[in-house]
């Protein structure tokens, strides 16, 4: 996609940098801000390009703080605009981007651990593991023995067991009091 600005064609307004940095550069084309270059950073780095929110709360307004952005006059030229991006934008954007990457990686790790836990426990009761990554419950049914659900997270498990015999219930509860 090309953008017409200041008599020149500017290719793709999204610019990729190191360590997943992406800058969106937009040229205002009307109003009092016409000809200004606006620079925003991208935080859509999650699985399926979800937005990773790392904004802090502004306790004075009870709203989240704004993400970094700058505006530079397009008349100043490419070198001056690049200098302003480096001086004013990157020092705010890059630490927040790293925070977003760390948050995303921790969430992905937790999700992977959840999936591994669900798969391991579903195998024991021969339950089908859902293919959707966000599904964390597997159901099982064993005709005359028992049925229920195994619901997992990265650090805990919830079991719903139904139609247990008295002996099965005693064995499970005894095991729970013995195992640590």
Secondary structure, DSSP 8 states (H G I E B T S, - for coil): -EEEETTEEEE-SEEE-GGG-EEEEEE--SGGGTTEEEEEE----SGGG-------EETTTTEE----EEEEEGGG-HHHHHHHIIIIIHHHHHHHHHHHHHHHHHHHHHHHHHHHHHHHHHHHTT----SSTT--EEEEEETTTEEEEEEE-SS-EEEEEES--HHHHHHHHHHHHH--
